[in-house]
């Protein structure tokens, strides 16, 4: 996988991190579930990029 494709995957995963983080905060009203959600997305993005 070339560098431009890896950056594209990271941007593709970055949008759900921003939007999803706001949704998770609105649902739970705390930053701890947001951090858990962001770490989960980080692991998924890392799995895609490491291929």
Secondary structure, 3 states (H helix, E strand, C coil): CCHHHHHHHHHHHHHHHHHHHHHHHHHHCCHHHHHHHHHHHHHHHHHHHHC
